Amino acid sequence: MALFPLTSNFQGDFVLQLLPVDTEHTMDQVAAAAAHHSVGRRVASRPGNVMRVRRQGASEPFPRNTTVATSGLAPMECIEIVWEPSTAVC
């Protein structure tokens, strides 16, 4: 477990954030940490949608259970947090 700095680009936000996370955090935890700085401040919440993390410029997000340590991300690398519609059936 170690502190790991990333740069966060949250969908719909115009501010890039320095995002300190832990190497053992999953991508869901990384998305939640990024949301703390953007959602409800400059980005509206989207209930029912899932936040996903991808490397900047990538078309596919990381699997949600991937940890920072196993992601291959470099310190200070920019990640994008995007909204993905939930596939839950009601």
CNS distance restraints for C-alpha pairs under 8 A (distance, minus, plus):
assign (resid   1 and name CA) (resid  22 and name CA) 6.20 0.50 0.50
assign (resid   1 and name CA) (resid  23 and name CA) 5.63 0.50 0.50
assign (resid   1 and name CA) (resid  24 and name CA) 5.83 0.50 0.50
assign (resid   2 and name CA) (resid  22 and name CA) 5.41 0.50 0.50
assign (resid   2 and name CA) (resid  23 and name CA) 5.47 0.50 0.50
assign (resid   2 and name CA) (resid  24 and name CA) 7.72 0.50 0.50
assign (resid   3 and name CA) (resid  20 and name CA) 6.45 0.50 0.50
assign (resid   3 and name CA) (resid  21 and name CA) 5.77 0.50 0.50
assign (resid   3 and name CA) (resid  22 and name CA) 4.69 0.50 0.50
assign (resid   3 and name CA) (resid  23 and name CA) 6.41 0.50 0.50
assign (resid   4 and name CA) (resid  20 and name CA) 5.65 0.50 0.50
assign (resid   4 and name CA) (resid  21 and name CA) 5.23 0.50 0.50
assign (resid   4 and name CA) (resid  22 and name CA) 5.51 0.50 0.50
assign (resid   4 and name CA) (resid  23 and name CA) 6.00 0.50 0.50
assign (resid   4 and name CA) (resid  75 and name CA) 6.32 0.50 0.50
assign (resid   5 and name CA) (resid  18 and name CA) 6.85 0.50 0.50
assign (resid   5 and name CA) (resid  19 and name CA) 5.70 0.50 0.50
assign (resid   5 and name CA) (resid  20 and name CA) 4.47 0.50 0.50
assign (resid   5 and name CA) (resid  21 and name CA) 6.23 0.50 0.50
assign (resid   5 and name CA) (resid  75 and name CA) 5.43 0.50 0.50
assign (resid   5 and name CA) (resid  76 and name CA) 5.30 0.50 0.50
assign (resid   6 and name CA) (resid  18 and name CA) 6.04 0.50 0.50
assign (resid   6 and name CA) (resid  19 and name CA) 5.05 0.50 0.50
assign (resid   6 and name CA) (resid  20 and name CA) 6.24 0.50 0.50
assign (resid   6 and name CA) (resid  21 and name CA) 7.41 0.50 0.50
assign (resid   6 and name CA) (resid  74 and name CA) 7.90 0.50 0.50
assign (resid   6 and name CA) (resid  75 and name CA) 5.85 0.50 0.50
assign (resid   6 and name CA) (resid  76 and name CA) 4.22 0.50 0.50
assign (resid   6 and name CA) (resid  77 and name CA) 5.39 0.50 0.50
assign (resid   6 and name CA) (resid  78 and name CA) 6.10 0.50 0.50
assign (resid   6 and name CA) (resid  79 and name CA) 7.16 0.50 0.50
assign (resid   7 and name CA) (resid  16 and name CA) 6.55 0.50 0.50
assign (resid   7 and name CA) (resid  17 and name CA) 5.59 0.50 0.50
assign (resid   7 and name CA) (resid  18 and name CA) 4.78 0.50 0.50
assign (resid   7 and name CA) (resid  19 and name CA) 5.62 0.50 0.50
assign (resid   7 and name CA) (resid  76 and name CA) 5.48 0.50 0.50
assign (resid   7 and name CA) (resid  77 and name CA) 5.84 0.50 0.50
assign (resid   7 and name CA) (resid  78 and name CA) 4.44 0.50 0.50
assign (resid   7 and name CA) (resid  79 and name CA) 6.17 0.50 0.50
assign (resid   8 and name CA) (resid  16 and name CA) 5.58 0.50 0.50
assign (resid   8 and name CA) (resid  17 and name CA) 5.01 0.50 0.50
assign (resid   8 and name CA) (resid  18 and name CA) 6.32 0.50 0.50
assign (resid   8 and name CA) (resid  19 and name CA) 6.12 0.50 0.50
assign (resid   8 and name CA) (resid  34 and name CA) 6.45 0.50 0.50
assign (resid   8 and name CA) (resid  78 and name CA) 5.77 0.50 0.50
assign (resid   8 and name CA) (resid  79 and name CA) 5.24 0.50 0.50
assign (resid   8 and name CA) (resid  80 and name CA) 6.08 0.50 0.50
assign (resid   8 and name CA) (resid  81 and name CA) 7.24 0.50 0.50
assign (resid   9 and name CA) (resid  13 and name CA) 7.15 0.50 0.50
assign (resid   9 and name CA) (resid  14 and name CA) 7.97 0.50 0.50
assign (resid   9 and name CA) (resid  15 and name CA) 7.13 0.50 0.50
assign (resid   9 and name CA) (resid  16 and name CA) 5.12 0.50 0.50
assign (resid   9 and name CA) (resid  17 and name CA) 6.82 0.50 0.50
assign (resid   9 and name CA) (resid  78 and name CA) 6.90 0.50 0.50
assign (resid   9 and name CA) (resid  79 and name CA) 6.04 0.50 0.50
assign (resid   9 and name CA) (resid  80 and name CA) 4.74 0.50 0.50
assign (resid   9 and name CA) (resid  81 and name CA) 6.28 0.50 0.50
assign (resid  10 and name CA) (resid  16 and name CA) 7.53 0.50 0.50
assign (resid  10 and name CA) (resid  34 and name CA) 7.08 0.50 0.50
assign (resid  10 and name CA) (resid  35 and name CA) 7.48 0.50 0.50
assign (resid  10 and name CA) (resid  38 and name CA) 6.95 0.50 0.50
assign (resid  10 and name CA) (resid  80 and name CA) 5.72 0.50 0.50
assign (resid  10 and name CA) (resid  81 and name CA) 4.73 0.50 0.50
assign (resid  10 and name CA) (resid  82 and name CA) 6.52 0.50 0.50
assign (resid  11 and name CA) (resid  43 and name CA) 7.98 0.50 0.50
assign (resid  11 and name CA) (resid  80 and name CA) 7.00 0.50 0.50
assign (resid  11 and name CA) (resid  81 and name CA) 5.88 0.50 0.50
assign (resid  11 and name CA) (resid  82 and name CA) 5.16 0.50 0.50
assign (resid  11 and name CA) (resid  83 and name CA) 7.20 0.50 0.50
assign (resid  12 and name CA) (resid  42 and name CA) 7.82 0.50 0.50
assign (resid  12 and name CA) (resid  43 and name CA) 5.94 0.50 0.50
assign (resid  13 and name CA) (resid  38 and name CA) 6.73 0.50 0.50
assign (resid  13 and name CA) (resid  42 and name CA) 6.02 0.50 0.50
assign (resid  13 and name CA) (resid  43 and name CA) 5.95 0.50 0.50
assign (resid  17 and name CA) (resid  34 and name CA) 7.84 0.50 0.50
assign (resid  17 and name CA) (resid  37 and name CA) 7.57 0.50 0.50
assign (resid  18 and name CA) (resid  76 and name CA) 7.89 0.50 0.50
assign (resid  19 and name CA) (resid  33 and name CA) 7.44 0.50 0.50
assign (resid  19 and name CA) (resid  34 and name CA) 6.69 0.50 0.50
assign (resid  21 and name CA) (resid  25 and name CA) 6.85 0.50 0.50
assign (resid  21 and name CA) (resid  30 and name CA) 6.69 0.50 0.50
assign (resid  21 and name CA) (resid  33 and name CA) 7.62 0.50 0.50
assign (resid  22 and name CA) (resid  68 and name CA) 7.26 0.50 0.50
assign (resid  23 and name CA) (resid  67 and name CA) 6.69 0.50 0.50
assign (resid  23 and name CA) (resid  68 and name CA) 4.83 0.50 0.50
assign (resid  23 and name CA) (resid  69 and name CA) 4.81 0.50 0.50
assign (resid  24 and name CA) (resid  67 and name CA) 5.48 0.50 0.50
assign (resid  24 and name CA) (resid  68 and name CA) 6.05 0.50 0.50
assign (resid  24 and name CA) (resid  69 and name CA) 6.20 0.50 0.50
assign (resid  25 and name CA) (resid  29 and name CA) 5.69 0.50 0.50
assign (resid  25 and name CA) (resid  30 and name CA) 6.45 0.50 0.50
assign (resid  25 and name CA) (resid  67 and name CA) 5.32 0.50 0.50
assign (resid  25 and name CA) (resid  68 and name CA) 5.94 0.50 0.50
assign (resid  26 and name CA) (resid  30 and name CA) 6.30 0.50 0.50
assign (resid  26 and name CA) (resid  64 and name CA) 6.62 0.50 0.50
assign (resid  26 and name CA) (resid  65 and name CA) 5.20 0.50 0.50
assign (resid  26 and name CA) (resid  66 and name CA) 5.32 0.50 0.50
assign (resid  26 and name CA) (resid  67 and name CA) 4.20 0.50 0.50
assign (resid  26 and name CA) (resid  68 and name CA) 6.35 0.50 0.50
assign (resid  27 and name CA) (resid  31 and name CA) 6.06 0.50 0.50
assign (resid  27 and name CA) (resid  52 and name CA) 7.31 0.50 0.50
assign (resid  27 and name CA) (resid  53 and name CA) 6.12 0.50 0.50
assign (resid  27 and name CA) (resid  62 and name CA) 7.08 0.50 0.50
assign (resid  27 and name CA) (resid  63 and name CA) 7.32 0.50 0.50
assign (resid  27 and name CA) (resid  64 and name CA) 5.11 0.50 0.50
assign (resid  27 and name CA) (resid  65 and name CA) 6.09 0.50 0.50
assign (resid  27 and name CA) (resid  66 and name CA) 5.83 0.50 0.50
assign (resid  27 and name CA) (resid  67 and name CA) 6.13 0.50 0.50
assign (resid  27 and name CA) (resid  68 and name CA) 7.03 0.50 0.50
assign (resid  28 and name CA) (resid  32 and name CA) 6.24 0.50 0.50
assign (resid  28 and name CA) (resid  51 and name CA) 7.33 0.50 0.50
assign (resid  28 and name CA) (resid  52 and name CA) 7.04 0.50 0.50
assign (resid  28 and name CA) (resid  53 and name CA) 7.68 0.50 0.50
assign (resid  28 and name CA) (resid  64 and name CA) 5.53 0.50 0.50
assign (resid  28 and name CA) (resid  65 and name CA) 6.97 0.50 0.50
assign (resid  29 and name CA) (resid  33 and name CA) 6.17 0.50 0.50
assign (resid  30 and name CA) (resid  34 and name CA) 6.24 0.50 0.50
assign (resid  30 and name CA) (resid  53 and name CA) 7.61 0.50 0.50
assign (resid  31 and name CA) (resid  35 and name CA) 6.06 0.50 0.50
assign (resid  31 and name CA) (resid  51 and name CA) 6.07 0.50 0.50
assign (resid  31 and name CA) (resid  52 and name CA) 6.49 0.50 0.50
assign (resid  31 and name CA) (resid  53 and name CA) 6.25 0.50 0.50
assign (resid  31 and name CA) (resid  81 and name CA) 6.26 0.50 0.50
assign (resid  32 and name CA) (resid  36 and name CA) 6.32 0.50 0.50
assign (resid  32 and name CA) (resid  51 and name CA) 7.83 0.50 0.50
assign (resid  33 and name CA) (resid  37 and name CA) 7.28 0.50 0.50
assign (resid  34 and name CA) (resid  38 and name CA) 6.71 0.50 0.50
assign (resid  34 and name CA) (resid  81 and name CA) 7.58 0.50 0.50
assign (resid  35 and name CA) (resid  39 and name CA) 5.07 0.50 0.50
assign (resid  37 and name CA) (resid  41 and name CA) 7.25 0.50 0.50
assign (resid  38 and name CA) (resid  42 and name CA) 5.57 0.50 0.50
assign (resid  38 and name CA) (resid  43 and name CA) 5.64 0.50 0.50
assign (resid  39 and name CA) (resid  43 and name CA) 4.62 0.50 0.50
assign (resid  39 and name CA) (resid  44 and name CA) 5.69 0.50 0.50
assign (resid  39 and name CA) (resid  45 and name CA) 5.73 0.50 0.50
assign (resid  40 and name CA) (resid  44 and name CA) 5.57 0.50 0.50
assign (resid  40 and name CA) (resid  45 and name CA) 6.36 0.50 0.50
assign (resid  46 and name CA) (resid  83 and name CA) 7.91 0.50 0.50
assign (resid  48 and name CA) (resid  85 and name CA) 6.99 0.50 0.50
assign (resid  48 and name CA) (resid  86 and name CA) 5.79 0.50 0.50
assign (resid  49 and name CA) (resid  83 and name CA) 6.14 0.50 0.50
assign (resid  49 and name CA) (resid  84 and name CA) 5.57 0.50 0.50
assign (resid  49 and name CA) (resid  85 and name CA) 4.51 0.50 0.50
assign (resid  49 and name CA) (resid  86 and name CA) 4.83 0.50 0.50
assign (resid  50 and name CA) (resid  83 and name CA) 5.71 0.50 0.50
assign (resid  50 and name CA) (resid  84 and name CA) 5.07 0.50 0.50
assign (resid  50 and name CA) (resid  85 and name CA) 6.12 0.50 0.50
assign (resid  50 and name CA) (resid  86 and name CA) 5.83 0.50 0.50
assign (resid  51 and name CA) (resid  81 and name CA) 6.34 0.50 0.50
assign (resid  51 and name CA) (resid  82 and name CA) 5.61 0.50 0.50
assign (resid  51 and name CA) (resid  83 and name CA) 4.70 0.50 0.50
assign (resid  51 and name CA) (resid  84 and name CA) 6.02 0.50 0.50
assign (resid  52 and name CA) (resid  61 and name CA) 6.11 0.50 0.50
assign (resid  52 and name CA) (resid  62 and name CA) 7.42 0.50 0.50
assign (resid  52 and name CA) (resid  64 and name CA) 7.12 0.50 0.50
assign (resid  52 and name CA) (resid  81 and name CA) 5.52 0.50 0.50
assign (resid  52 and name CA) (resid  82 and name CA) 5.34 0.50 0.50
assign (resid  52 and name CA) (resid  83 and name CA) 6.25 0.50 0.50
assign (resid  52 and name CA) (resid  84 and name CA) 6.63 0.50 0.50
assign (resid  53 and name CA) (resid  61 and name CA) 5.32 0.50 0.50
assign (resid  53 and name CA) (resid  62 and name CA) 5.94 0.50 0.50
assign (resid  53 and name CA) (resid  64 and name CA) 7.83 0.50 0.50
assign (resid  53 and name CA) (resid  79 and name CA) 6.66 0.50 0.50
assign (resid  53 and name CA) (resid  80 and name CA) 5.73 0.50 0.50
assign (resid  53 and name CA) (resid  81 and name CA) 4.64 0.50 0.50
assign (resid  53 and name CA) (resid  82 and name CA) 6.51 0.50 0.50
assign (resid  54 and name CA) (resid  58 and name CA) 6.24 0.50 0.50
assign (resid  54 and name CA) (resid  59 and name CA) 7.64 0.50 0.50
assign (resid  54 and name CA) (resid  60 and name CA) 6.42 0.50 0.50
assign (resid  54 and name CA) (resid  61 and name CA) 4.08 0.50 0.50
assign (resid  54 and name CA) (resid  62 and name CA) 5.49 0.50 0.50
assign (resid  54 and name CA) (resid  79 and name CA) 5.74 0.50 0.50
assign (resid  54 and name CA) (resid  80 and name CA) 5.35 0.50 0.50
assign (resid  54 and name CA) (resid  81 and name CA) 6.55 0.50 0.50
assign (resid  54 and name CA) (resid  82 and name CA) 7.92 0.50 0.50
assign (resid  55 and name CA) (resid  61 and name CA) 7.22 0.50 0.50
assign (resid  55 and name CA) (resid  62 and name CA) 7.84 0.50 0.50
assign (resid  55 and name CA) (resid  73 and name CA) 7.83 0.50 0.50
assign (resid  55 and name CA) (resid  78 and name CA) 6.70 0.50 0.50
assign (resid  55 and name CA) (resid  79 and name CA) 4.67 0.50 0.50
assign (resid  55 and name CA) (resid  80 and name CA) 6.14 0.50 0.50
assign (resid  56 and name CA) (resid  78 and name CA) 5.71 0.50 0.50
assign (resid  56 and name CA) (resid  79 and name CA) 4.92 0.50 0.50
assign (resid  56 and name CA) (resid  80 and name CA) 5.45 0.50 0.50
assign (resid  62 and name CA) (resid  66 and name CA) 6.65 0.50 0.50
assign (resid  62 and name CA) (resid  71 and name CA) 7.68 0.50 0.50
assign (resid  66 and name CA) (resid  70 and name CA) 6.52 0.50 0.50
assign (resid  66 and name CA) (resid  71 and name CA) 6.33 0.50 0.50
assign (resid  67 and name CA) (resid  71 and name CA) 6.07 0.50 0.50
assign (resid  68 and name CA) (resid  72 and name CA) 7.40 0.50 0.50
assign (resid  68 and name CA) (resid  73 and name CA) 6.88 0.50 0.50
assign (resid  69 and name CA) (resid  73 and name CA) 7.73 0.50 0.50
assign (resid  73 and name CA) (resid  77 and name CA) 6.46 0.50 0.50
